[in-house]
Amino acid sequence: ARREYAEGNKQAAFAGVGALLREARDALAPKLRAADPPYFPEAAFIYRDVYGVPHIYADTEASGAYAMATVQCEDDAPQVFANLREAWGKAPSVLGEEAWNSALLVERWRIREIAEEAWQQSPARTRRIIEGFCAGLNDYRAAHPEECAGYEEVTPIHVLALAKYFLLMSSDTMVKAKVQEAVKPQEASRRPVATGASNTWVIGPSRTASGKPILFIDPHWPSDGFAGWIEGHLHVGRAQAGGGMMPGLPFFFIGYTSGLAWGGSAGGADSVDVWELEINPADPNEYRFDGAWRRMDVRQVEIPVKTDAGVEMRQVTLRETVHGPVIHEENGRVFAAAICGWKDTLFAEQFLEMMRSKTKEEFLAAVSLDQLAWINLTYATREGHIGYIQLGCCPRRPEGWKAMGVLDGTRSSTLWEGRLPVAELPQIHDPASGWIQNCNTAATESTEGIAFTPAGFPPGALYGHYSFDGKPCWRGRGLRSSQVMSGMQNVTIGDAIAFAFDTQCPSASLWVPNLLAAYEARKDTIDDPRLEIKSAIDT
């Protein structure tokens, strides 16, 4: 067919390709799942490139989701099913005590209940996608009983529970950090809570050789384990999307569509608060609130835990207040916490709408659903738009709030007053500088010419990578990025790749001269029998 096409015989070339397609169809027909809506009514084909990365061509979104499940299982089925089990609160039944906190997170924040509610509210289009994904997982599980031994059949509730679990993990860590600050301030870090490391950059069309923006990321994400993303590319009709999939979910967390791309780095609005309670001495399930004793919502749950004697069921008493669940008790002090948006149910819709969006307006409409965990989100579109939003569901807080402070749980005046819309969060769109970076730096340092400060936003909105005294945090990665990007012109893809692998450390200009001088002054007294220090100095 290629030869015919090259010789100008296009009709014969296409006829040859058609014959090959019919032959392939006839061979595959017996293997294709019979039409059984809504699970797998149409076909999907998986091609892997020379790197093994899957490219899926599907007739429908549902069959594409089926194929996404298939490739995830082909790459790492045990991890896919282990993730789903962990988000269901059953990891301790296999891993024992080391997984106890994961199950407690699931139970404390009612993740299964939220997933059930999200499923009940899901529109038909979303249901078909998630059902197709579940069908792919369960078909693979049935076809590979040895590899998938011990794993349960997957339902849409399992999938939605994993999505919610993943979104709440970083916020739950922030809750624990604020509690630690209250009970053991001498041991708590005085720096902002560690949020992982990640880089994201956007070069606008005014600075590129092609006149199109370039977006690139270095998420510092693991290649395996719970959050080991799997790269994939999906083509459904004229729509296409690709990026990183988390094992067990049919969404691209960072990636691209035919009209735009997005990335992100760790950091965002402060989405959590902690309240200290006053407990009734006569009843541990009552707390003082606005001058009266108020009853907690008390429930018993069972968590399966693997022990040397087998799996035992442990009963746990969980309590909730008007603020949120009781999160910690120590030395007579009791704390409750809340995560803004923890009961939200539109997270699947937001991911899917981001994957479908092709314009800046469509993408921002999807992002406005405000379902993501805190993240420094960057984007670029084929039309030439670039932007940055410091995301994270942010509550409207009362006066007197301070970062890492514990609130008075006895008064209703300390409760949240709703939540901020995404439009009120720190953001930059099409900056005059023509570039954006966020390498875990404060939003105010993302590009040149930013005028806003934390004082211009409601409490906690401009938060990520700010110190407790209100000063923006720099990292060497962000400083070096800003130094280089401010001078970039006519940037090509090759230039962008070279920039991403830049190894210059900004602090080297301060350290190296002083180290060289110190060595020169003391080299005769330095114990360096293998000449390792001398070799480094010479280099």
TORMILUM-43361 format. One record per residue (C-alpha): residue in one letter; x, y, z. Coordinates in pm, whole numbers, padded with zeros to 5 digits, always signed. Layout:
N
aXYZ/...
//
This chain:
539
a+00000+00000+00000/r+00286+00237+00076/r+00448+00162-00258/e+00123+00220-00446/y+00074+00549-00263/a+00429+00663-00334/e+00375+00589-00705/g+00060+00800-00709/n-00189+00510-00715/k-00386+00637-00418/q-00704+00439-00493/a-00509+00113-00502/a-00323+00212-00184/f-00642+00277+00008/a-00796-00042-00126/g-00495-00231+00010/v-00529-00071+00350/g-00901-00148+00349/a-00829-00514+00277/l-00586-00526+00568/l-00843-00368+00799/r-01109-00617+00697/e-00866-00904+00755/a-00777-00767+01098/r-01143-00715+01182/d-01236-01071+01084/a-00952-01211+01292/l-01040-01005+01597/a-01418-01035+01580/p-01442-01359+01785/k-01231-01202+02059/l-01427-00881+02091/r-01674-00858+02374/a-02031-00889+02254/a-02233-00568+02266/d-02354-00539+02623/p-02429-00175+02709/p-02321+00012+02904/y-01996-00179+02958/f-01826-00232+02623/p-02060-00159+02335/e-01791-00065+02082/a-01434-00145+01989/a-01104-00007+02110/f-00755-00086+01981/i-00430-00054+02175/y-00100+00017+02006/r+00225+00042+02200/d+00510+00251+02065/v+00879+00157+02082/y+00887+00272+02445/g+00590+00055+02537/v+00366+00358+02588/p+00003+00272+02501/h-00190+00465+02236/i-00563+00384+02244/y-00798+00433+01950/a-01157+00386+02058/d-01504+00418+01913/t-01650+00562+02233/e-01535+00706+02564/a-01658+00391+02739/s-01457+00155+02519/g-01158+00388+02557/a-01192+00359+02936/y-01206-00020+02901/a-00878-00007+02711/m-00726+00231+02970/a-00801-00030+03236/t-00648-00300+03019/v-00318-00119+02964/q-00290-00029+03333/c-00335-00394+03425/e-00090-00506+03157/d+00169-00268+03303/d+00109-00335+03674/a-00213-00514+03768/p-00114-00582+04132/q-00060-00210+04190/v-00389-00118+04023/f-00591-00350+04245/a-00383-00271+04555/n-00463+00100+04510/l-00834+00028+04488/r-00815-00192+04797/e-00628+00077+04992/a-00885+00344+04906/w-01156+00104+05023/g-00994+00087+05367/k-00876-00274+05345/a-00501-00236+05302/p-00432-00343+05665/s-00594-00681+05592/v-00290-00757+05375/l-00016-00523+05496/g-00096-00519+05867/e-00011-00232+06100/e+00190-00038+05842/a-00130+00039+05651/w-00339+00131+05957/n-00335+00505+05893/s-00458+00462+05537/a-00768+00277+05659/l-00823+00534+05932/l-00816+00811+05669/v-01079+00626+05466/e-01308+00579+05765/r-01256+00919+05927/w-01334+01116+05611/r-01619+00883+05502/i-01462+00820+05163/r-01684+00525+05068/e-01998+00725+05151/i-01880+01022+04943/a-01795+00789+04654/e-02142+00636+04673/e-02303+00980+04666/a-02080+01086+04375/w-02191+00778+04181/q-02557+00847+04245/q-02512+01203+04116/s-02302+01110+03812/p-02455+01185+03472/a-02504+00900+03225/r-02194+00994+03023/t-01968+00970+03329/r-02133+00645+03435/r-02062+00484+03098/i-01694+00578+03122/i-01647+00446+03474/e-01848+00131+03402/g-01634+00068+03096/f-01322+00111+03306/c-01453-00132+03570/a-01540-00385+03301/g-01184-00368+03171/l-01041-00424+03520/n-01274-00712+03598/d-01222-00882+03262/y-00847-00868+03313/r-00888-01001+03666/a-01097-01292+03541/a-00848-01371+03264/h-00546-01364+03499/p-00657-01539+03819/e-00306-01611+03945/e-00176-01257+03897/c-00492-01109+04050/a-00549-01360+04327/g-00695-01208+04641/y-00833-00895+04474/e-01202-00814+04480/e-01427-00738+04186/v-01419-00365+04115/t-01730-00147+04116/p-01766+00218+04014/i-01776+00306+04385/h-01426+00161+04426/v-01295+00380+04144/l-01455+00698+04278/a-01332+00615+04629/l-00975+00594+04497/a-01008+00932+04327/k-01138+01093+04648/y-00876+00920+04861/f-00597+01049+04638/l-00735+01404+04645/l-00758+01410+05026/m-00417+01264+05106/s-00218+01589+05096/s-00485+01778+05291/d-00493+01508+05559/t-00117+01553+05592/m-00171+01927+05645/v-00427+01851+05919/k-00171+01638+06104/a+00091+01911+06068/k-00138+02171+06227/v-00217+01934+06514/q+00155+01872+06563/e+00213+02246+06578/a-00045+02270+06860/v+00060+01976+07077/k+00436+01977+07024/p+00539+02316+06889/q+00900+02259+06990/e+00916+01955+06761/a+00711+02092+06472/s+00901+02231+06176/r+00911+02610+06162/r+00924+02594+05786/p+00618+02542+05565/v+00500+02182+05556/a+00687+01972+05300/t+00472+01914+04995/g+00705+01718+04772/a+00910+01854+04486/s+00796+01934+04133/n+00854+02178+03850/t+00632+02328+03583/w+00718+02586+03316/v+00536+02765+03034/i+00701+02969+02760/g+00454+03197+02580/p+00427+03240+02202/s+00611+03574+02208/r+00927+03391+02317/t+00916+03077+02098/a+01049+03023+01747/s+00720+02869+01633/g+00494+03139+01778/k+00320+02867+01980/p+00353+02822+02357/i+00563+02543+02505/l+00454+02381+02833/f+00673+02124+03005/i+00682+01963+03346/d+00905+01767+03579/p+00662+01634+03838/h+00925+01441+04038/w+00668+01163+04054/p+00758+00800+04131/s+00767+00547+03848/d+00605+00277+04060/g+00410+00229+04381/f+00077+00380+04483/a+00122+00702+04287/g+00340+00564+04007/w+00177+00729+03707/i+00130+00536+03383/e+00170+00730+03060/g-00103+00684+02802/h-00267+00846+02499/l-00637+00825+02413/h-00807+00898+02079/v-01186+00889+02065/g-01325+01015+01737/r-01182+01361+01679/a-01100+01405+02048/q-00765+01316+02193/a-00597+01338+02532/g-00287+01199+02695/g-00071+01223+03001/g-00022+01053+03336/m-00279+00807+03471/m-00277+00696+03833/p-00310+00315+03862/g-00679+00242+03914/l-00827+00563+03769/p-00952+00649+03415/f-00827+01010+03424/f-00518+01199+03313/f-00401+01408+03606/i-00153+01607+03400/g-00145+01601+03023/y-00284+01745+02703/t-00578+01749+02465/s-00593+01848+02098/g-00623+02212+02204/l-00420+02262+02521/a-00193+02113+02785/w-00163+02147+03161/g+00085+02065+03433/g+00130+02136+03799/s+00359+02147+04099/a+00291+02091+04467/g+00149+02386+04659/g-00174+02582+04677/a-00433+02741+04901/d-00465+02638+05266/s-00764+02403+05261/v-00767+02282+05622/d-00819+02406+05976/v-00805+02251+06322/w-01017+02342+06626/e-00944+02260+06988/l-01250+02135+07175/e-01363+02166+07535/i-01498+01826+07639/n-01770+01774+07899/p-01601+01616+08206/a-01914+01410+08262/d-01945+01284+07904/p-01652+01244+07658/n-01895+01256+07365/e-02011+01612+07435/y-01827+01937+07363/r-01897+02298+07455/f-02032+02506+07168/d-02177+02856+07206/g-02225+02816+07580/a-02396+02475+07576/w-02289+02111+07564/r-02340+01962+07218/r-02356+01592+07133/m-02103+01444+06893/d-02200+01207+06614/v-02048+00879+06737/r-02010+00570+06519/q-01831+00237+06538/v-01635+00097+06244/e-01439-00224+06196/i-01101-00236+06025/p-00949-00571+05919/v-00583-00604+06023/k-00342-00881+05933/t-00160-01027+06235/d+00059-01329+06298/a-00256-01515+06406/g-00454-01416+06096/v-00682-01126+06006/e-00861-00973+06304/m-01140-00715+06302/r-01061-00412+06516/q-01334-00182+06635/v-01268+00190+06620/t-01484+00464+06767/l-01505+00771+06545/r-01659+01102+06654/e-01765+01406+06456/t-01847+01761+06558/v-01996+02059+06380/h-01640+02143+06276/g-01556+01801+06135/p-01419+01469+06262/v-01223+01442+06585/i-00872+01396+06457/h-00643+01377+06761/e-00647+01336+07140/e-00342+01385+07360/n-00289+01472+07729/g-00652+01569+07775/r-00661+01789+07466/v-00902+01705+07185/f-00891+01841+06831/a-01139+01835+06542/a-01055+01924+06183/a-01210+02007+05849/i-01089+01985+05490/c-01257+02233+05258/g-01452+02047+04992/w-01399+01702+05143/k-01761+01611+05072/d-01752+01739+04711/t-01876+01488+04455/l-01793+01640+04115/f-01428+01534+04097/a-01482+01281+03818/e-01667+01542+03612/q-01382+01790+03655/f-01115+01546+03539/l-01322+01437+03240/e-01407+01794+03142/m-01040+01890+03160/m-00961+01595+02932/r-01228+01713+02683/s-01144+02084+02686/k-00985+02238+02377/t-00987+02611+02454/k-00888+02835+02742/e-01254+02905+02817/e-01345+02534+02829/f-01045+02451+03046/l-01112+02728+03296/a-01477+02627+03311/a-01368+02275+03408/v-01119+02406+03663/s-01387+02629+03816/l-01555+02315+03955/d-01279+02341+04220/q-01246+01971+04295/l-00867+01935+04286/a-00633+01912+04580/w-00393+02202+04626/i-00172+02244+04322/n+00011+02513+04126/l-00171+02458+03796/t-00021+02583+03470/y-00172+02565+03122/a-00106+02660+02760/t-00338+02650+02458/r-00289+02617+02083/e-00443+02963+02052/g-00143+03103+02241/h-00283+03156+02590/i-00076+03066+02896/g-00170+03083+03262/y-00126+02982+03624/i-00373+02926+03910/q-00285+02843+04269/l-00563+02592+04328/g-00699+02422+04638/c-01048+02455+04780/c-01016+02753+05014/p-01272+02839+05284/r-01385+03189+05374/r-01236+03229+05717/p-01333+03463+06002/e-01113+03751+06113/g-00818+03659+06332/w-00719+03342+06147/k-00348+03270+06119/a-00152+03006+05933/m-00081+02691+06137/g-00289+02827+06425/v-00550+02619+06608/l-00896+02777+06632/d-01126+02799+06935/g-01379+02518+06895/t-01618+02652+07159/r-01751+02941+06947/s-01948+02938+06622/s-01773+03262+06524/t-01463+03059+06431/l-01648+02842+06176/w-01598+02887+05804/e-01830+03115+05612/g-01849+02922+05285/r-01572+02888+05028/l-01392+03105+04778/p-01471+03060+04409/v-01173+02979+04188/a-01197+03331+04042/e-01083+03472+04379/l-00771+03253+04404/p-00426+03382+04300/q-00382+03347+03924/i-00198+03483+03623/h-00326+03477+03264/d-00122+03577+02959/p+00143+03774+03151/a+00334+04046+02968/s+00659+03870+03060/g+00570+03581+02829/w+00672+03308+03072/i+00561+03130+03391/q+00743+02896+03625/n+00648+02730+03948/c+00914+02507+04097/n+00754+02495+04442/t+00790+02869+04486/a+00536+03123+04607/a+00277+03236+04353/t+00415+03589+04367/e+00745+03461+04224/s+00595+03276+03925/t+00688+03543+03671/e+00796+03906+03638/g+00565+04197+03709/i+00332+04036+03965/a+00174+04301+04187/f-00041+04095+04425/t+00054+03998+04783/p-00108+03779+05053/a-00271+04089+05200/g-00479+04128+04885/f-00651+03791+04930/p-00877+03636+05193/p-00690+03446+05468/g-00523+03129+05343/a-00582+03191+04972/l-00224+03293+04883/y-00056+03033+05100/g+00157+02769+04928/h+00532+02817+04980/y+00498+03118+05207/s+00676+03123+05542/f+00478+03181+05859/d+00601+03539+05878/g+00445+03614+05540/k+00756+03605+05323/p+00762+03420+04990/c+00980+03110+04968/w+01237+03069+04694/r+01403+02747+04591/g+01712+02713+04378/r+01505+02554+04102/g+01266+02847+04088/l+01538+03110+04111/r+01740+02950+03831/s+01426+02909+03617/s+01338+03276+03652/q+01696+03383+03574/v+01703+03182+03251/m+01344+03225+03134/s+01354+03604+03160/g+01618+03608+02887/m+01481+03337+02657/q+01393+03427+02297/n+01308+03222+01985/v+01287+02910+02200/t+01267+02574+02023/i+01167+02235+02166/g+01537+02150+02183/d+01604+02467+02381/a+01322+02379+02622/i+01462+02029+02676/a+01810+02165+02738/f+01666+02414+02985/a+01479+02139+03171/f+01809+01955+03220/d+02000+02267+03329/t+02224+02181+03626/q+02336+02527+03736/c+02280+02584+04109/p+02222+02955+04186/s+02388+02934+04526/a+02706+02803+04362/s+02808+03161+04281/l+02814+03227+04656/w+02962+02900+04776/v+03226+02812+04518/p+03455+03119+04556/n+03447+03088+04934/l+03510+02714+04927/l+03802+02759+04689/a+03950+03030+04907/a+03905+02823+05222/y+04070+02523+05061/e+04362+02729+04935/a+04418+02868+05284/r+04398+02532+05461/k+04496+02270+05203/d+04818+02180+05385/t+04624+02083+05698/i+04336+01893+05535/d+04332+01515+05577/d+04266+01402+05218/p+04461+01076+05166/r+04263+00972+04856/l+04275+01327+04711/e+03895+01333+04682/i+03870+01692+04802/k+04155+01801+04577/s+03988+01631+04280/a+03664+01817+04349/i+03850+02147+04384/d+04041+02087+04060/t+03715+02005+03882/
//
